[in-house]
Amino acid sequence: MTEETPGFDEQQPDVPSGATSEDAEPQAATPSPEEGAAPAGDTGQTAALVAQLDQARSALGERTADLQRLQAEFQNYRRRVERDRIAVREIAVANILTELLPVLDDIGRAREHGELVGGFKSVGESLETVVAKLGLQQFGKEGEPFDPTIHEALMHSYAPDVTETTCVAILQPGYRIGERTIRPARVAVAEPQPGAQTVKPAEESDRAGEAEAAAEQSEDKESGGPDEG
């Protein structure tokens, strides 16, 4: 006879009376109330992460805008510095060239009197070449209309052969650097005589046509005289 192992019933899992072992397995697989609440916790954590992400994006946008503004300010600063540097250079060059204008005037007068010869001619032409490279330009010619922004009238007269205020003599040439005038041209000007009537181009052409017609009639009469005799 086989002997029963003592205590076998005590080693079995706790199963309610009247229930089999198959009934115990579904009860072990049933989730607990704590495990069922996990999805709600995950949703709250996801919402918190989304809020943090939005906050990070907002901060990134602000920092990007600040960087763009700083970059624009730096570019404007560089342009101002470059513009100021050019202006300072132009002022310095203009000051130096202004001091040399009397020397250029002497060279010009010597050239007009035929005294610019020999070594003095070479030095004078070299100086004129150097100042031209620095941007110095001479202006002022006889016969051009008087412009008070670039001309300074030292003498005034009337002339019958001008139709507007005209520069008839250049007493001292003017100089400019680019668009900046460093000395106006000193000139003598002439205005039309008071009461003089200016002949218009149309009237001149009409008078010329009348003169040609009269000349043709005179030629016709002279050529027709012998035929009639």
Stockholm file with secondary structure:
# STOCKHOLM 1.0

chainA/1-229         MTEETPGFDEQQPDVPSGATSEDAEPQAATPSPEEGAAPAGDTGQTAALVAQLDQARSALGERTADLQRLQAEFQNYRRRVERDRIAVREIAVANILTELLPVLDDIGRAREHGELVGGFKSVGESLETVVAKLGLQQFGKEGEPFDPTIHEALMHSYAPDVTETTCVAILQPGYRIGERTIRPARVAVAEPQPGAQTVKPAEESDRAGEAEAAAEQSEDKESGGPDEG
#=GR chainA/1-229 SS CCCCCTTHHHHSCCCCTTCCHHHHHHHHHSCCHHHHTHHHHHHHHHHHHHHHHHHHHHHHHHHHHHHHHHHHHHHHHHHHHHHHHHHHHHHHHHHHHHHHHHHHHHHHHHHHTTCCCHHHHHHHHHHHHHHHHTTEEEECCTTSBCCTTTEEEEEEEEETTCSSCEEEEEEECEEEETTEEEECEEEEEEEECTTCCCCCHHHHHHHHHHHHHHHHHHHHHHHHHHHHC
#=GC SS_cons         CCCCCTTHHHHSCCCCTTCCHHHHHHHHHSCCHHHHTHHHHHHHHHHHHHHHHHHHHHHHHHHHHHHHHHHHHHHHHHHHHHHHHHHHHHHHHHHHHHHHHHHHHHHHHHHHTTCCCHHHHHHHHHHHHHHHHTTEEEECCTTSBCCTTTEEEEEEEEETTCSSCEEEEEEECEEEETTEEEECEEEEEEEECTTCCCCCHHHHHHHHHHHHHHHHHHHHHHHHHHHHC
//
